[in-house]
Amino acid sequence: SGVAIQWGAIGDVGIVIEKMGDNETVIGSTVPQRLPSCLSALDRFMQSPYSVCSSIVRSERKAEKSSKSSHSLLDMISKILGVKNQSSLHPTVTLAELGLDSLMGIEVKQTLERDFEVILSMSEIRSLTINQLKEISSGNAAALKESGNSAHLDIMMPIINIPTDIITRLNDVKEGKPVFFLPPIDGIFDLIAPLAKLIKRPVIGLNWTVDLKDMKSIEQVAEYYLKICKQYDPEEKYDIVGYSFGSVVSFEMGLQTPLSNLILLDGSPTHLASSVQQYGDKVKAISEEQQHTEALVLLLTQYVSIDYAKTKAELLEIHDVEARNIRATEIYLDNKGPRCEPEAIAFAAQAFYQKVKMMHEYKTSKKLDGNVFLIRAEELLMKSVDDSPVLQDYGISEVISGECTVRTFK
């Protein structure tokens, strides 16, 4: 039998030191626990008869909040997003409009839970505005439920299911050369479907089905999708649009065969490297059972309001894979998720983690022979792996032989 240890913030290394401050930073009434202390606690826990243990270091209570507290949440989230100038952000802009992706959303969610005891689903987090973040920071999180622009009122929660067809038609146009769309890491086309409906040619979305569940690399996925494209466009020289994770796969498709047009929406192979670095390292470092649990929890956070740490600890106590899937489904349904089967939860979780691993390990093998059209947010949100400034073209010009045309939007 093993030991499950719930740690507080860890000092000296990791996300707290890199993005939130130093070893004296107060996080949810705790301070980071230094590594020598962690190792000492670990030694005691390994000799303990208990299967679940916890170790945190409480901060000294202060009579009054720091005058900087009203800015602390915005500071933390700005670091996660890479926003340099907070004053340029409109009070009613949402995190979704700022380009928050699934992986950044997980960091924001953990920050809200750990430091402000606010538990929200990922859809609610995407619809948080700058004004609402200030309300949370000032201790008025209850105002979110009273707000007329609350996230759950704005965003329809997608249903988790296993796609049975490799394609989804995203508009009603039947005639003409098709345009192929590749979705973000969650595999859902909701955010790009409105764009597809404006195109006067057939738009075909490429789904992540059970046929891809055993694939190990971006290269394999790209090769498979190219075969699908050929079924619907025998002339080849495809027109492909990739969004976020889809931009990485579509870029590799362009390496494997010449494309007529390659359009990337807020993503590139180099641009997304920093997003997945933390999670890719984690995937390699933990056991298969822990990977499965982590995948389930990360998936649940995308759809419903759960306590990340508590849910993870509960699922780690379940050692049977099928039983763990069933319990994850129960948690999903208990938190008002649309009805679905345990198999769908398990598949979606596995696919999410599978894609993170693929992106983490992917390296472009050569330069793409052709041009790329990049559409990105006006405000550069992402940071590079080494925290150096992000290039305006997300580094695309360095990995192509042609030109990269960049268009920005607010």
C-alpha positions in Angstrom: 0.0 0.0 0.0 1.1 3.6 -0.7 0.9 6.9 1.0 -1.1 9.9 -0.5 0.4 13.2 0.7 -1.4 16.5 0.2 1.2 19.2 0.3 0.7 22.9 0.5 2.8 25.2 -1.6 6.3 24.0 -2.1 9.2 26.5 -1.7 12.5 26.9 -3.6 11.1 25.4 -6.9 8.0 25.2 -9.0 5.1 27.5 -9.9 5.1 29.6 -6.7 8.7 30.6 -7.0 8.5 31.0 -10.8 5.3 32.9 -11.1 4.0 34.1 -7.8 6.8 35.5 -5.7 9.3 33.9 -3.2 9.5 31.7 -0.2 7.8 34.3 1.9 4.7 34.7 -0.4 1.5 34.1 1.5 -0.9 31.7 -0.3 -4.2 31.0 1.3 -2.9 31.7 4.8 0.1 29.5 4.2 3.7 30.1 3.1 5.8 27.8 0.8 7.3 24.8 2.6 11.1 24.7 2.0 12.5 21.6 0.4 14.5 20.4 3.5 11.3 20.6 5.5 9.4 18.7 2.8 12.0 15.9 2.8 11.9 15.7 6.6 8.1 15.5 6.5 8.2 12.8 3.8 10.5 10.7 5.9 8.1 10.9 8.8 5.1 10.1 6.6 6.8 7.0 5.1 7.1 5.6 8.6 3.5 6.6 9.5 0.7 4.0 9.7 -1.7 6.4 7.9 -2.4 6.2 4.2 -3.3 9.9 3.7 -1.2 12.7 5.2 -1.0 16.4 4.8 1.8 19.0 5.3 1.4 22.8 5.1 3.1 25.8 6.8 0.7 28.3 8.1 1.6 32.0 7.8 1.4 34.5 10.6 -2.0 36.1 10.9 -2.1 39.8 10.3 -4.7 42.1 11.7 -5.2 43.9 8.5 -4.9 42.9 4.9 -2.0 44.3 2.9 -2.8 47.4 0.9 -1.7 45.3 -2.1 -4.2 42.6 -1.6 -6.8 44.1 -3.9 -4.2 43.7 -6.7 -2.8 40.3 -5.7 -5.3 38.1 -7.7 -4.8 40.2 -10.9 -1.1 40.0 -10.4 -1.1 36.3 -10.1 -3.4 35.8 -13.1 -1.5 38.3 -15.2 1.7 36.2 -14.5 -0.1 33.1 -15.6 -1.3 34.8 -18.8 1.8 36.8 -19.4 0.0 40.1 -19.4 2.5 42.9 -18.9 0.2 45.9 -18.8 -2.9 45.3 -16.6 -4.1 48.9 -17.1 -4.7 48.2 -20.8 -7.3 45.5 -19.9 -10.9 46.7 -20.2 -12.9 46.0 -16.9 -15.5 43.9 -18.7 -13.2 41.8 -20.9 -13.4 38.1 -20.0 -10.5 35.6 -19.6 -11.9 33.7 -22.6 -11.6 36.9 -24.7 -8.0 37.3 -23.5 -7.3 33.9 -25.0 -7.3 31.7 -21.9 -6.7 28.1 -23.0 -7.4 24.9 -21.1 -4.0 24.6 -19.5 -3.7 28.2 -18.4 -7.3 27.8 -17.1 -6.2 25.0 -14.8 -3.5 27.2 -13.3 -6.1 30.0 -12.8 -8.5 27.5 -11.2 -5.9 26.2 -8.8 -5.0 29.8 -7.8 -8.6 30.7 -7.1 -9.1 27.6 -5.0 -5.8 27.7 -3.1 -5.6 31.4 -2.4 -9.2 32.7 -2.3 -11.2 29.5 -1.6 -13.3 30.1 -4.7 -14.4 27.0 -6.6 -15.6 27.5 -10.2 -15.9 25.3 -13.2 -13.7 26.0 -16.2 -16.6 27.5 -18.2 -17.2 29.9 -15.3 -13.5 30.8 -15.1 -13.5 31.6 -18.9 -16.3 34.1 -18.4 -14.7 35.9 -15.4 -14.2 39.6 -16.1 -11.5 41.9 -14.8 -14.1 43.5 -12.6 -15.1 40.1 -11.2 -11.5 39.3 -10.4 -11.2 42.5 -8.5 -14.4 41.5 -6.5 -12.8 38.2 -5.6 -9.6 39.8 -4.6 -11.4 42.2 -2.3 -13.2 39.2 -0.6 -16.5 39.7 -2.3 -16.7 36.4 -4.2 -20.4 36.1 -3.4 -21.0 38.9 -5.9 -20.3 36.4 -8.7 -23.5 34.5 -8.0 -25.5 37.7 -8.0 -23.9 39.0 -11.2 -26.1 39.0 -14.3 -23.1 38.1 -16.5 -22.1 35.1 -14.5 -20.3 32.5 -16.5 -22.8 29.7 -16.2 -25.4 32.1 -17.7 -23.2 32.9 -20.7 -21.7 29.6 -21.7 -23.6 26.4 -22.6 -21.9 23.5 -21.0 -20.8 21.0 -23.7 -21.7 17.4 -23.3 -18.9 14.9 -22.9 -19.3 12.1 -25.4 -17.1 9.8 -27.6 -17.3 11.0 -31.2 -18.4 8.1 -33.4 -17.6 9.8 -36.7 -14.2 11.1 -37.6 -15.6 14.3 -39.1 -18.2 16.9 -38.1 -19.7 19.2 -40.7 -19.5 22.7 -39.3 -21.7 24.4 -41.9 -24.4 23.6 -44.4 -22.5 24.2 -47.6 -22.3 21.1 -49.8 -20.4 22.3 -52.9 -16.8 23.4 -53.3 -13.4 22.5 -52.1 -13.6 21.8 -48.3 -11.8 23.6 -45.5 -10.6 21.4 -42.7 -10.8 22.6 -39.1 -8.8 21.1 -36.2 -10.1 22.0 -32.7 -8.3 22.9 -29.5 -7.2 20.4 -26.9 -10.8 19.7 -25.6 -11.8 18.5 -29.0 -14.8 20.9 -29.1 -15.6 23.1 -32.0 -17.9 25.6 -30.1 -15.5 28.5 -30.2 -14.7 28.2 -34.0 -18.1 27.0 -35.2 -19.4 30.7 -35.7 -16.4 31.3 -38.0 -17.1 28.1 -40.0 -20.7 29.2 -40.7 -19.4 32.4 -42.4 -17.3 30.4 -44.9 -18.9 29.8 -48.3 -17.3 26.4 -48.8 -17.8 23.1 -46.9 -16.1 23.2 -43.5 -15.2 19.8 -42.1 -14.1 19.4 -38.5 -11.7 16.6 -37.7 -12.7 14.7 -34.5 -10.6 12.8 -32.0 -12.2 9.3 -32.0 -11.3 5.9 -30.5 -9.1 5.3 -33.6 -6.6 7.7 -32.2 -6.5 6.5 -28.6 -3.3 4.4 -29.0 -1.3 7.0 -31.0 1.8 8.2 -29.4 2.9 11.3 -31.4 1.7 14.4 -33.2 3.3 12.9 -36.4 1.1 9.8 -36.2 -2.1 11.9 -35.7 -1.1 14.2 -38.6 -0.6 11.2 -40.9 -4.0 9.8 -40.0 -5.8 13.0 -40.5 -4.2 13.5 -43.9 -5.7 10.2 -45.0 -9.1 11.4 -43.9 -8.6 14.7 -45.8 -7.9 12.8 -48.9 -11.3 11.0 -48.7 -13.1 14.3 -48.8 -10.7 16.2 -51.1 -8.9 13.9 -53.6 -7.1 16.8 -55.2 -5.0 17.2 -52.1 -3.3 20.6 -51.5 -5.6 21.1 -48.6 -6.8 24.2 -46.9 -6.4 23.7 -43.1 -7.3 25.8 -40.1 -5.8 24.8 -36.7 -6.8 26.3 -33.3 -4.5 26.0 -30.3 -3.7 22.3 -30.1 -5.1 22.0 -33.6 -2.4 24.4 -34.8 0.3 22.0 -33.8 -1.2 19.0 -35.6 -2.1 21.1 -38.7 1.5 22.4 -38.8 2.8 18.8 -38.8 0.3 18.0 -41.6 1.9 20.8 -43.6 5.3 19.2 -43.0 4.1 15.9 -44.3 2.4 17.2 -47.5 2.2 20.5 -49.3 -0.8 22.6 -48.3 -2.7 25.2 -50.3 -3.3 27.3 -47.2 -2.4 26.9 -43.5 -4.2 29.2 -41.1 -3.2 29.0 -37.4 -5.6 30.5 -34.8 -3.7 31.8 -31.7 -1.1 29.0 -31.7 2.0 27.5 -33.2 4.3 24.6 -32.2 6.8 26.9 -30.4 4.1 29.1 -28.9 2.4 26.3 -27.0 5.6 24.7 -25.7 5.5 26.8 -22.4 1.8 25.9 -21.8 2.5 22.2 -21.7 6.0 22.1 -20.2 4.8 21.8 -16.6 2.2 19.2 -17.4 4.4 17.2 -19.7 7.1 16.9 -17.1 4.4 15.8 -14.6 3.2 13.1 -16.9 6.6 11.6 -17.2 7.3 11.7 -13.5 4.3 9.9 -12.0 2.9 6.4 -12.1 0.3 5.1 -14.5 -2.3 5.1 -11.7 -1.5 8.7 -10.8 -1.5 9.7 -14.5 -5.1 8.3 -14.8 -6.2 10.1 -11.7 -4.6 13.4 -12.8 -6.3 13.1 -16.2 -9.7 12.6 -14.6 -9.3 15.6 -12.3 -8.1 17.8 -15.1 -11.0 16.8 -17.2 -13.5 17.4 -14.4 -12.1 20.9 -13.9 -12.9 21.7 -17.5 -16.6 21.2 -17.0 -17.8 21.4 -13.4 -16.9 23.3 -10.1 -14.9 20.9 -8.0 -12.2 21.3 -5.4 -9.1 20.1 -7.3 -7.0 18.9 -4.3 -9.9 17.1 -2.5 -11.1 15.4 -5.7 -7.7 14.2 -6.6 -7.1 12.8 -3.1 -10.4 11.0 -3.2 -9.8 9.4 -6.6 -6.3 8.4 -5.6 -7.8 6.2 -2.8 -9.6 4.2 -5.5 -7.1 1.6 -7.0 -9.4 0.0 -9.6 -9.5 1.9 -12.9 -13.1 1.1 -13.7 -14.3 2.1 -10.2 -12.3 5.3 -10.4 -14.0 6.2 -13.7 -17.4 5.5 -12.2 -16.6 7.7 -9.2 -15.4 10.5 -11.5 -18.6 10.3 -13.4 -20.6 10.5 -10.2 -18.7 13.6 -9.1 -19.3 15.1 -12.6 -23.1 14.5 -12.3 -23.3 15.5 -8.7 -21.9 18.9 -9.7 -24.6 19.4 -12.4 -22.7 18.1 -15.4 -24.9 16.9 -18.3 -25.6 13.2 -18.1 -22.9 11.0 -19.7 -21.4 7.5 -19.3 -18.3 6.6 -17.4 -16.7 5.4 -20.7 -17.1 8.9 -22.1 -15.4 10.5 -19.0 -12.6 8.0 -19.2 -12.1 8.5 -22.9 -12.1 12.3 -22.7 -9.7 12.3 -19.8 -7.3 9.9 -21.6 -7.4 12.0 -24.7 -6.7 15.2 -22.8 -3.6 13.8 -21.2 -2.5 12.0 -24.4 -2.5 15.3 -26.2 -0.5 17.0 -23.5 2.1 14.3 -23.7 2.2 14.6 -27.5 2.7 18.4 -27.4 5.3 18.1 -24.7 7.4 15.7 -26.8 6.8 17.3 -30.2 9.7 18.9 -32.1 9.5 20.1 -35.7 11.7 17.9 -37.8 12.3 20.4 -40.5 11.1 23.8 -41.9 7.7 23.9 -43.4 7.9 24.6 -47.2 5.3 27.3 -47.6 3.5 30.3 -46.1 1.5 30.5 -42.9 -1.3 32.9 -42.0 -1.5 33.5 -38.2 -4.5 35.1 -36.5 -3.8 36.0 -32.8 -5.0 38.2 -30.0 -3.7 41.7 -30.0 -2.5 41.3 -26.5 0.3 38.8 -26.3 -0.7 36.5 -23.4 1.7 33.6 -23.5 5.3 33.5 -22.3 8.1 31.6 -23.8 9.7 28.6 -22.0 12.6 30.8 -20.7 10.3 33.8 -19.9 11.9 35.8 -22.8 9.5 38.0 -24.9 7.2 36.2 -27.2 7.8 36.9 -30.9 4.9 38.7 -32.7 4.6 35.7 -35.1 4.9 33.2 -32.3 8.2 32.0 -33.7 6.6 30.7 -36.9 9.0 32.4 -39.3 11.8 30.4 -37.7 10.2 27.1 -38.7 9.0 27.8 -42.2 10.7 28.6 -45.5 8.0 31.0 -46.7 6.4 34.1 -45.1 4.2 34.3 -42.0 1.4 36.9 -42.3 0.1 38.0 -38.9 -3.3 39.5 -38.2 -4.4 40.6 -34.8 -7.8 41.1 -33.2 -8.9 42.7 -29.9 
